[in-house]
C-alpha cells in the first residue's frame, strides 16, 4: 500500500511537467506529432528525454525517475504517455 501511495504521489508530481506547454514562439519540429512540452524539453530532438534534458527544463528528478519505466536513463514518448495515463487513472480513483 505504501508503494502505491508513493507511485500516486510521484505521478501527481510529474503531471505539471507533462502538461506544460511551450512558449507561443516555439514551433514543434516536423514528425513529432504534438506534445509541445516534449518538443521543447527534447533539446537534441532524438525522440527521448534524458535526465539532463529533464533537469535543464527545471523539473524534479523524482518525476523523471518515475517515468523511466525500464530504468535505462531515457524516457520515451511511450513511457511518458503511460505515466500520464497512470496519473489520470490515479486521480480518477481518488475522486
Biopython code that builds the backbone (N, CA, C, O; Angstrom):
import numpy as np
from Bio.PDB.StructureBuilder import StructureBuilder

atoms = [
    (1, "UNK", "N", (0.818, -1.184, 0.000)),
    (1, "UNK", "CA", (0.000, 0.000, 0.000)),
    (1, "UNK", "C", (0.868, 1.257, 0.000)),
    (1, "UNK", "O", (0.558, 2.232, -0.684)),
    (2, "UNK", "N", (1.962, 1.228, 0.775)),
    (2, "UNK", "CA", (2.845, 2.387, 0.842)),
    (2, "UNK", "C", (3.459, 2.668, -0.523)),
    (2, "UNK", "O", (3.565, 3.829, -0.917)),
    (3, "UNK", "N", (3.871, 1.624, -1.259)),
    (3, "UNK", "CA", (4.458, 1.848, -2.573)),
    (3, "UNK", "C", (3.423, 2.397, -3.549)),
    (3, "UNK", "O", (3.769, 3.195, -4.420)),
    (4, "UNK", "N", (2.173, 1.992, -3.426)),
    (4, "UNK", "CA", (1.115, 2.536, -4.286)),
    (4, "UNK", "C", (0.921, 4.017, -3.987)),
    (4, "UNK", "O", (0.721, 4.813, -4.905)),
    (5, "UNK", "N", (0.978, 4.389, -2.728)),
    (5, "UNK", "CA", (0.844, 5.799, -2.354)),
    (5, "UNK", "C", (2.012, 6.613, -2.890)),
    (5, "UNK", "O", (1.830, 7.739, -3.352)),
    (6, "UNK", "N", (3.200, 6.047, -2.828)),
    (6, "UNK", "CA", (4.370, 6.737, -3.368)),
    (6, "UNK", "C", (4.262, 6.896, -4.874)),
    (6, "UNK", "O", (4.635, 7.936, -5.418)),
    (7, "UNK", "N", (3.751, 5.868, -5.557)),
    (7, "UNK", "CA", (3.590, 5.942, -7.011)),
    (7, "UNK", "C", (2.584, 7.022, -7.372)),
    (7, "UNK", "O", (2.811, 7.794, -8.303)),
    (8, "UNK", "N", (1.488, 7.083, -6.651)),
    (8, "UNK", "CA", (0.472, 8.109, -6.923)),
    (8, "UNK", "C", (1.063, 9.493, -6.691)),
    (8, "UNK", "O", (0.837, 10.405, -7.487)),
    (9, "UNK", "N", (1.808, 9.655, -5.620)),
    (9, "UNK", "CA", (2.437, 10.947, -5.331)),
    (9, "UNK", "C", (3.413, 11.334, -6.438)),
    (9, "UNK", "O", (3.445, 12.489, -6.861)),
    (10, "UNK", "N", (4.204, 10.379, -6.905)),
    (10, "UNK", "CA", (5.162, 10.655, -7.975)),
    (10, "UNK", "C", (4.445, 11.023, -9.263)),
    (10, "UNK", "O", (4.872, 11.934, -9.973)),
    (11, "UNK", "N", (3.368, 10.328, -9.569)),
    (11, "UNK", "CA", (2.596, 10.637, -10.765)),
    (11, "UNK", "C", (1.996, 12.032, -10.689)),
    (11, "UNK", "O", (2.006, 12.769, -11.675)),
    (12, "UNK", "N", (1.482, 12.391, -9.542)),
    (12, "UNK", "CA", (0.899, 13.715, -9.379)),
    (12, "UNK", "C", (1.958, 14.802, -9.479)),
    (12, "UNK", "O", (1.679, 15.896, -9.969)),
    (13, "UNK", "N", (3.172, 14.513, -9.018)),
    (13, "UNK", "CA", (4.265, 15.476, -9.134)),
    (13, "UNK", "C", (4.682, 15.659, -10.587)),
    (13, "UNK", "O", (5.082, 16.754, -10.980)),
    (14, "UNK", "N", (4.594, 14.608, -11.386)),
    (14, "UNK", "CA", (5.019, 14.678, -12.780)),
    (14, "UNK", "C", (3.974, 15.327, -13.672)),
    (14, "UNK", "O", (4.305, 15.762, -14.775)),
    (15, "UNK", "N", (2.740, 15.405, -13.238)),
    (15, "UNK", "CA", (1.655, 15.924, -14.070)),
    (15, "UNK", "C", (1.946, 17.307, -14.642)),
    (15, "UNK", "O", (1.766, 17.506, -15.843)),
    (16, "UNK", "N", (2.387, 18.270, -13.835)),
    (16, "UNK", "CA", (2.652, 19.592, -14.411)),
    (16, "UNK", "C", (3.736, 19.560, -15.477)),
    (16, "UNK", "O", (3.672, 20.315, -16.447)),
    (17, "UNK", "N", (4.724, 18.699, -15.309)),
    (17, "UNK", "CA", (5.790, 18.595, -16.295)),
    (17, "UNK", "C", (5.264, 18.072, -17.615)),
    (17, "UNK", "O", (5.680, 18.526, -18.680)),
    (18, "UNK", "N", (4.370, 17.138, -17.547)),
    (18, "UNK", "CA", (3.822, 16.564, -18.760)),
    (18, "UNK", "C", (2.804, 17.483, -19.416)),
    (18, "UNK", "O", (2.586, 17.406, -20.625)),
    (19, "UNK", "N", (2.186, 18.343, -18.638)),
    (19, "UNK", "CA", (1.132, 19.201, -19.154)),
    (19, "UNK", "C", (1.628, 20.581, -19.572)),
    (19, "UNK", "O", (0.890, 21.322, -20.222)),
    (20, "UNK", "N", (2.846, 20.943, -19.220)),
    (20, "UNK", "CA", (3.362, 22.269, -19.533)),
    (20, "UNK", "C", (3.384, 22.486, -21.033)),
    (20, "UNK", "O", (3.713, 21.573, -21.790)),
    (21, "UNK", "N", (3.039, 23.681, -21.467)),
    (21, "UNK", "CA", (3.057, 23.999, -22.887)),
    (21, "UNK", "C", (4.269, 24.837, -23.223)),
    (21, "UNK", "O", (4.864, 25.470, -22.351)),
    (22, "UNK", "N", (4.625, 24.835, -24.479)),
    (22, "UNK", "CA", (5.775, 25.585, -24.956)),
    (22, "UNK", "C", (5.384, 27.046, -25.174)),
    (22, "UNK", "O", (4.205, 27.352, -25.348)),
    (23, "UNK", "N", (6.354, 27.937, -25.167)),
    (23, "UNK", "CA", (6.061, 29.333, -25.485)),
    (23, "UNK", "C", (5.463, 29.440, -26.892)),
    (23, "UNK", "O", (5.727, 28.596, -27.748)),
    (24, "UNK", "N", (4.664, 30.472, -27.125)),
    (24, "UNK", "CA", (3.975, 30.632, -28.404)),
    (24, "UNK", "C", (4.934, 30.702, -29.574)),
    (24, "UNK", "O", (4.565, 30.317, -30.683)),
    (25, "UNK", "N", (6.150, 31.177, -29.368)),
    (25, "UNK", "CA", (7.099, 31.322, -30.464)),
    (25, "UNK", "C", (7.787, 30.014, -30.837)),
    (25, "UNK", "O", (8.514, 29.975, -31.830)),
    (26, "UNK", "N", (7.584, 28.962, -30.087)),
    (26, "UNK", "CA", (8.233, 27.683, -30.359)),
    (26, "UNK", "C", (7.405, 26.891, -31.358)),
    (26, "UNK", "O", (6.211, 26.678, -31.151)),
    (27, "UNK", "N", (8.028, 26.461, -32.422)),
    (27, "UNK", "CA", (7.355, 25.644, -33.413)),
    (27, "UNK", "C", (7.825, 24.211, -33.255)),
    (27, "UNK", "O", (9.024, 23.954, -33.363)),
    (28, "UNK", "N", (6.917, 23.257, -33.000)),
    (28, "UNK", "CA", (7.328, 21.864, -32.864)),
    (28, "UNK", "C", (7.969, 21.356, -34.153)),
    (28, "UNK", "O", (7.502, 21.685, -35.243)),
    (29, "UNK", "N", (9.019, 20.569, -34.045)),
    (29, "UNK", "CA", (9.658, 20.037, -35.235)),
    (29, "UNK", "C", (8.749, 19.053, -35.961)),
    (29, "UNK", "O", (7.889, 18.416, -35.352)),
    (30, "UNK", "N", (8.948, 18.940, -37.249)),
    (30, "UNK", "CA", (8.139, 18.028, -38.063)),
    (30, "UNK", "C", (8.346, 16.593, -37.616)),
    (30, "UNK", "O", (9.451, 16.204, -37.238)),
    (31, "UNK", "N", (7.285, 15.815, -37.660)),
    (31, "UNK", "CA", (7.376, 14.398, -37.360)),
    (31, "UNK", "C", (7.257, 14.040, -35.893)),
    (31, "UNK", "O", (7.365, 12.865, -35.542)),
    (32, "UNK", "N", (7.041, 15.009, -35.034)),
    (32, "UNK", "CA", (6.948, 14.694, -33.610)),
    (32, "UNK", "C", (5.527, 14.536, -33.128)),
    (32, "UNK", "O", (5.319, 14.129, -31.985)),
    (33, "UNK", "N", (4.534, 14.841, -33.952)),
    (33, "UNK", "CA", (3.136, 14.546, -33.642)),
    (33, "UNK", "C", (2.589, 15.145, -32.360)),
    (33, "UNK", "O", (1.907, 14.448, -31.608)),
    (34, "UNK", "N", (2.860, 16.398, -32.090)),
    (34, "UNK", "CA", (2.269, 17.048, -30.929)),
    (34, "UNK", "C", (3.110, 16.905, -29.687)),
    (34, "UNK", "O", (4.210, 16.354, -29.724)),
    (35, "UNK", "N", (2.586, 17.405, -28.589)),
    (35, "UNK", "CA", (3.308, 17.326, -27.326)),
    (35, "UNK", "C", (4.325, 18.433, -27.218)),
    (35, "UNK", "O", (5.528, 18.180, -27.274)),
    (36, "UNK", "N", (3.853, 19.678, -27.060)),
    (36, "UNK", "CA", (4.771, 20.818, -27.046)),
    (36, "UNK", "C", (5.808, 20.722, -25.936)),
    (36, "UNK", "O", (6.972, 21.064, -26.143)),
    (37, "UNK", "N", (5.393, 20.255, -24.750)),
    (37, "UNK", "CA", (6.360, 20.103, -23.669)),
    (37, "UNK", "C", (7.506, 19.206, -24.113)),
    (37, "UNK", "O", (8.678, 19.521, -23.905)),
    (38, "UNK", "N", (7.153, 18.102, -24.717)),
    (38, "UNK", "CA", (8.165, 17.145, -25.171)),
    (38, "UNK", "C", (9.103, 17.791, -26.173)),
    (38, "UNK", "O", (10.322, 17.662, -26.067)),
    (39, "UNK", "N", (8.531, 18.486, -27.147)),
    (39, "UNK", "CA", (9.338, 19.089, -28.203)),
    (39, "UNK", "C", (10.310, 20.132, -27.668)),
    (39, "UNK", "O", (11.427, 20.255, -28.171)),
    (40, "UNK", "N", (9.897, 20.873, -26.664)),
    (40, "UNK", "CA", (10.772, 21.877, -26.077)),
    (40, "UNK", "C", (11.829, 21.227, -25.187)),
    (40, "UNK", "O", (12.982, 21.657, -25.186)),
    (41, "UNK", "N", (11.450, 20.204, -24.437)),
    (41, "UNK", "CA", (12.358, 19.568, -23.494)),
    (41, "UNK", "C", (13.385, 18.678, -24.191)),
    (41, "UNK", "O", (14.528, 18.588, -23.744)),
    (42, "UNK", "N", (12.990, 18.023, -25.277)),
    (42, "UNK", "CA", (13.895, 17.154, -26.045)),
    (42, "UNK", "C", (14.804, 18.030, -26.905)),
    (42, "UNK", "O", (14.610, 18.147, -28.115)),
    (43, "UNK", "N", (15.797, 18.640, -26.262)),
    (43, "UNK", "CA", (16.609, 19.649, -26.930)),
    (43, "UNK", "C", (17.448, 19.116, -28.092)),
    (43, "UNK", "O", (17.731, 19.861, -29.030)),
    (44, "UNK", "N", (17.846, 17.856, -28.051)),
    (44, "UNK", "CA", (18.629, 17.321, -29.168)),
    (44, "UNK", "C", (17.754, 16.625, -30.211)),
    (44, "UNK", "O", (18.261, 16.090, -31.197)),
    (45, "UNK", "N", (16.451, 16.636, -29.991)),
    (45, "UNK", "CA", (15.455, 16.135, -30.943)),
    (45, "UNK", "C", (15.687, 14.684, -31.361)),
    (45, "UNK", "O", (15.506, 14.320, -32.523)),
    (46, "UNK", "N", (16.096, 13.855, -30.377)),
    (46, "UNK", "CA", (16.308, 12.429, -30.673)),
    (46, "UNK", "C", (15.097, 11.575, -30.322)),
    (46, "UNK", "O", (15.123, 10.356, -30.490)),
    (47, "UNK", "N", (14.023, 12.221, -29.830)),
    (47, "UNK", "CA", (12.794, 11.488, -29.534)),
    (47, "UNK", "C", (12.705, 10.917, -28.143)),
    (47, "UNK", "O", (11.694, 10.305, -27.797)),
    (48, "UNK", "N", (13.736, 11.095, -27.327)),
    (48, "UNK", "CA", (13.709, 10.639, -25.938)),
    (48, "UNK", "C", (14.188, 11.774, -25.046)),
    (48, "UNK", "O", (14.917, 12.664, -25.483)),
    (49, "UNK", "N", (13.763, 11.726, -23.791)),
    (49, "UNK", "CA", (14.236, 12.696, -22.811)),
    (49, "UNK", "C", (15.286, 12.032, -21.931)),
    (49, "UNK", "O", (15.123, 10.893, -21.493)),
    (50, "UNK", "N", (16.357, 12.759, -21.685)),
    (50, "UNK", "CA", (17.382, 12.285, -20.755)),
    (50, "UNK", "C", (17.209, 13.035, -19.432)),
    (50, "UNK", "O", (16.501, 14.039, -19.361)),
    (51, "UNK", "N", (17.861, 12.536, -18.403)),
    (51, "UNK", "CA", (17.803, 13.200, -17.103)),
    (51, "UNK", "C", (18.364, 14.616, -17.208)),
    (51, "UNK", "O", (17.866, 15.522, -16.541)),
    (52, "UNK", "N", (19.386, 14.823, -18.030)),
    (52, "UNK", "CA", (19.962, 16.162, -18.194)),
    (52, "UNK", "C", (18.969, 17.110, -18.862)),
    (52, "UNK", "O", (18.846, 18.264, -18.450)),
    (53, "UNK", "N", (18.259, 16.636, -19.890)),
    (53, "UNK", "CA", (17.248, 17.468, -20.546)),
    (53, "UNK", "C", (16.123, 17.800, -19.569)),
    (53, "UNK", "O", (15.635, 18.929, -19.523)),
    (54, "UNK", "N", (15.719, 16.798, -18.789)),
    (54, "UNK", "CA", (14.657, 16.971, -17.802)),
    (54, "UNK", "C", (15.069, 18.033, -16.771)),
    (54, "UNK", "O", (14.295, 18.935, -16.447)),
    (55, "UNK", "N", (16.290, 17.908, -16.271)),
    (55, "UNK", "CA", (16.796, 18.845, -15.270)),
    (55, "UNK", "C", (16.910, 20.252, -15.862)),
    (55, "UNK", "O", (16.562, 21.231, -15.202)),
    (56, "UNK", "N", (17.391, 20.355, -17.091)),
    (56, "UNK", "CA", (17.538, 21.652, -17.750)),
    (56, "UNK", "C", (16.190, 22.347, -17.932)),
    (56, "UNK", "O", (16.129, 23.574, -17.998)),
    (57, "UNK", "N", (15.116, 21.571, -18.013)),
    (57, "UNK", "CA", (13.767, 22.128, -18.133)),
    (57, "UNK", "C", (13.224, 22.550, -16.776)),
    (57, "UNK", "O", (12.094, 23.031, -16.683)),
    (58, "UNK", "N", (14.016, 22.376, -15.723)),
    (58, "UNK", "CA", (13.618, 22.796, -14.384)),
    (58, "UNK", "C", (12.731, 21.802, -13.656)),
    (58, "UNK", "O", (12.001, 22.173, -12.737)),
    (59, "UNK", "N", (12.791, 20.548, -14.060)),
    (59, "UNK", "CA", (11.931, 19.515, -13.475)),
    (59, "UNK", "C", (12.662, 18.750, -12.384)),
    (59, "UNK", "O", (13.889, 18.657, -12.375)),
    (60, "UNK", "N", (11.867, 18.201, -11.457)),
    (60, "UNK", "CA", (12.424, 17.435, -10.339)),
    (60, "UNK", "C", (12.830, 16.038, -10.795)),
    (60, "UNK", "O", (12.136, 15.422, -11.604)),
    (61, "UNK", "N", (13.964, 15.531, -10.275)),
    (61, "UNK", "CA", (14.457, 14.209, -10.670)),
    (61, "UNK", "C", (13.473, 13.085, -10.357)),
    (61, "UNK", "O", (13.464, 12.064, -11.044)),
    (62, "UNK", "N", (12.642, 13.262, -9.324)),
    (62, "UNK", "CA", (11.681, 12.208, -8.960)),
    (62, "UNK", "C", (10.694, 11.940, -10.100)),
    (62, "UNK", "O", (10.306, 10.797, -10.338)),
    (63, "UNK", "N", (10.299, 12.992, -10.794)),
    (63, "UNK", "CA", (9.371, 12.831, -11.919)),
    (63, "UNK", "C", (10.003, 12.040, -13.048)),
    (63, "UNK", "O", (9.359, 11.183, -13.653)),
    (64, "UNK", "N", (11.278, 12.332, -13.334)),
    (64, "UNK", "CA", (11.984, 11.596, -14.383)),
    (64, "UNK", "C", (12.122, 10.127, -13.996)),
    (64, "UNK", "O", (11.857, 9.236, -14.803)),
    (65, "UNK", "N", (12.533, 9.887, -12.770)),
    (65, "UNK", "CA", (12.725, 8.507, -12.303)),
    (65, "UNK", "C", (11.426, 7.715, -12.367)),
    (65, "UNK", "O", (11.432, 6.530, -12.703)),
    (66, "UNK", "N", (10.315, 8.368, -12.047)),
    (66, "UNK", "CA", (9.022, 7.694, -12.077)),
    (66, "UNK", "C", (8.631, 7.336, -13.514)),
    (66, "UNK", "O", (8.077, 6.264, -13.759)),
    (67, "UNK", "N", (8.915, 8.219, -14.450)),
    (67, "UNK", "CA", (8.526, 7.964, -15.844)),
    (67, "UNK", "C", (9.449, 6.973, -16.543)),
    (67, "UNK", "O", (9.020, 6.292, -17.475)),
    (68, "UNK", "N", (10.692, 6.877, -16.120)),
    (68, "UNK", "CA", (11.664, 5.976, -16.754)),
    (68, "UNK", "C", (11.367, 4.543, -16.328)),
    (68, "UNK", "O", (12.055, 3.975, -15.481)),
    (69, "UNK", "N", (10.333, 3.974, -16.930)),
    (69, "UNK", "CA", (9.814, 2.663, -16.512)),
    (69, "UNK", "C", (10.859, 1.555, -16.564)),
    (69, "UNK", "O", (10.907, 0.717, -15.664)),
    (70, "UNK", "N", (11.693, 1.533, -17.593)),
    (70, "UNK", "CA", (12.673, 0.454, -17.714)),
    (70, "UNK", "C", (14.045, 0.830, -17.146)),
    (70, "UNK", "O", (15.001, 0.064, -17.263)),
    (71, "UNK", "N", (14.132, 1.999, -16.537)),
    (71, "UNK", "CA", (15.341, 2.465, -15.835)),
    (71, "UNK", "C", (16.591, 2.449, -16.716)),
    (71, "UNK", "O", (17.675, 2.068, -16.276)),
    (72, "UNK", "N", (16.410, 2.879, -17.990)),
    (72, "UNK", "CA", (17.554, 2.928, -18.897)),
    (72, "UNK", "C", (18.154, 4.324, -19.022)),
    (72, "UNK", "O", (19.051, 4.548, -19.834)),
    (73, "UNK", "N", (17.658, 5.264, -18.217)),
    (73, "UNK", "CA", (18.190, 6.616, -18.247)),
    (73, "UNK", "C", (17.576, 7.495, -19.319)),
    (73, "UNK", "O", (18.022, 8.623, -19.529)),
    (74, "UNK", "N", (16.556, 6.987, -20.000)),
    (74, "UNK", "CA", (15.863, 7.739, -21.044)),
    (74, "UNK", "C", (14.366, 7.532, -20.856)),
    (74, "UNK", "O", (13.920, 6.476, -20.409)),
    (75, "UNK", "N", (13.605, 8.558, -21.206)),
    (75, "UNK", "CA", (12.148, 8.441, -21.184)),
    (75, "UNK", "C", (11.657, 8.594, -22.611)),
    (75, "UNK", "O", (11.854, 9.633, -23.242)),
    (76, "UNK", "N", (11.022, 7.555, -23.109)),
    (76, "UNK", "CA", (10.437, 7.609, -24.443)),
    (76, "UNK", "C", (9.059, 8.255, -24.358)),
    (76, "UNK", "O", (8.495, 8.397, -23.273)),
    (77, "UNK", "N", (8.528, 8.639, -25.503)),
    (77, "UNK", "CA", (7.167, 9.187, -25.524)),
    (77, "UNK", "C", (6.185, 8.166, -24.961)),
    (77, "UNK", "O", (5.236, 8.531, -24.266)),
    (78, "UNK", "N", (6.410, 6.897, -25.259)),
    (78, "UNK", "CA", (5.515, 5.854, -24.761)),
    (78, "UNK", "C", (5.549, 5.785, -23.241)),
    (78, "UNK", "O", (4.510, 5.650, -22.596)),
    (79, "UNK", "N", (6.751, 5.878, -22.669)),
    (79, "UNK", "CA", (6.864, 5.886, -21.212)),
    (79, "UNK", "C", (6.175, 7.122, -20.629)),
    (79, "UNK", "O", (5.513, 7.034, -19.595)),
    (80, "UNK", "N", (6.328, 8.256, -21.280)),
    (80, "UNK", "CA", (5.677, 9.476, -20.828)),
    (80, "UNK", "C", (4.164, 9.358, -20.886)),
    (80, "UNK", "O", (3.466, 9.755, -19.953)),
    (81, "UNK", "N", (3.655, 8.806, -21.996)),
    (81, "UNK", "CA", (2.205, 8.612, -22.127)),
    (81, "UNK", "C", (1.681, 7.638, -21.078)),
    (81, "UNK", "O", (0.621, 7.862, -20.493)),
    (82, "UNK", "N", (2.413, 6.570, -20.840)),
    (82, "UNK", "CA", (1.986, 5.577, -19.845)),
    (82, "UNK", "C", (1.949, 6.205, -18.457)),
    (82, "UNK", "O", (1.026, 5.947, -17.685)),
    (83, "UNK", "N", (2.944, 7.026, -18.135)),
    (83, "UNK", "CA", (2.970, 7.695, -16.832)),
    (83, "UNK", "C", (1.795, 8.660, -16.711)),
    (83, "UNK", "O", (1.171, 8.754, -15.654)),
    (84, "UNK", "N", (1.495, 9.372, -17.788)),
    (84, "UNK", "CA", (0.364, 10.301, -17.763)),
    (84, "UNK", "C", (-0.951, 9.536, -17.579)),
    (84, "UNK", "O", (-1.831, 9.971, -16.837)),
    (85, "UNK", "N", (-1.074, 8.409, -18.254)),
    (85, "UNK", "CA", (-2.279, 7.587, -18.119)),
    (85, "UNK", "C", (-2.440, 7.098, -16.681)),
    (85, "UNK", "O", (-3.541, 7.148, -16.131)),
    (86, "UNK", "N", (-1.357, 6.628, -16.071)),
    (86, "UNK", "CA", (-1.410, 6.177, -14.681)),
    (86, "UNK", "C", (-1.816, 7.313, -13.762)),
    (86, "UNK", "O", (-2.603, 7.122, -12.835)),
    (87, "UNK", "N", (-1.268, 8.516, -14.024)),
    (87, "UNK", "CA", (-1.598, 9.666, -13.203)),
    (87, "UNK", "C", (-3.082, 10.005, -13.324)),
    (87, "UNK", "O", (-3.735, 10.289, -12.320)),
    (88, "UNK", "N", (-3.615, 9.976, -14.535)),
    (88, "UNK", "CA", (-5.031, 10.286, -14.734)),
    (88, "UNK", "C", (-5.915, 9.233, -14.069)),
    (88, "UNK", "O", (-6.944, 9.571, -13.483)),
    (89, "UNK", "N", (-5.527, 7.969, -14.153)),
    (89, "UNK", "CA", (-6.288, 6.906, -13.510)),
    (89, "UNK", "C", (-6.252, 7.047, -11.990)),
    (89, "UNK", "O", (-7.258, 6.821, -11.318)),
    (90, "UNK", "N", (-5.093, 7.422, -11.450)),
    (90, "UNK", "CA", (-4.967, 7.615, -10.002)),
    (90, "UNK", "C", (-5.846, 8.765, -9.527)),
    (90, "UNK", "O", (-6.486, 8.672, -8.479)),
    (91, "UNK", "N", (-5.875, 9.850, -10.299)),
    (91, "UNK", "CA", (-6.745, 10.981, -9.948)),
    (91, "UNK", "C", (-8.204, 10.591, -9.975)),
    (91, "UNK", "O", (-8.978, 10.964, -9.093)),
    (92, "UNK", "N", (-8.577, 9.829, -11.008)),
    (92, "UNK", "CA", (-9.968, 9.393, -11.143)),
    (92, "UNK", "C", (-10.353, 8.494, -9.967)),
    (92, "UNK", "O", (-11.447, 8.623, -9.417)),
    (93, "UNK", "N", (-9.463, 7.592, -9.586)),
    (93, "UNK", "CA", (-9.744, 6.672, -8.471)),
    (93, "UNK", "C", (-9.831, 7.430, -7.144)),
    (93, "UNK", "O", (-10.569, 7.026, -6.245)),
    (94, "UNK", "N", (-9.082, 8.522, -7.021)),
    (94, "UNK", "CA", (-9.075, 9.286, -5.775)),
    (94, "UNK", "C", (-10.340, 10.137, -5.604)),
    (94, "UNK", "O", (-10.644, 10.593, -4.502)),
    (95, "UNK", "N", (-11.058, 10.341, -6.683)),
    (95, "UNK", "CA", (-12.260, 11.199, -6.610)),
    (95, "UNK", "C", (-13.438, 10.492, -6.048)),
    (95, "UNK", "O", (-14.512, 11.082, -5.927)),
]
sb = StructureBuilder()
sb.init_structure("model")
sb.init_model(0)
sb.init_chain("A")
sb.init_seg("    ")
for serial, (resi, resn, name, xyz) in enumerate(atoms, 1):
    if name == "N":
        sb.init_residue(resn, " ", resi, " ")
    sb.init_atom(name, np.array(xyz, "f"), 0.0, 1.0, " ", f" {name:<3s}", serial, name[0])
structure = sb.get_structure()
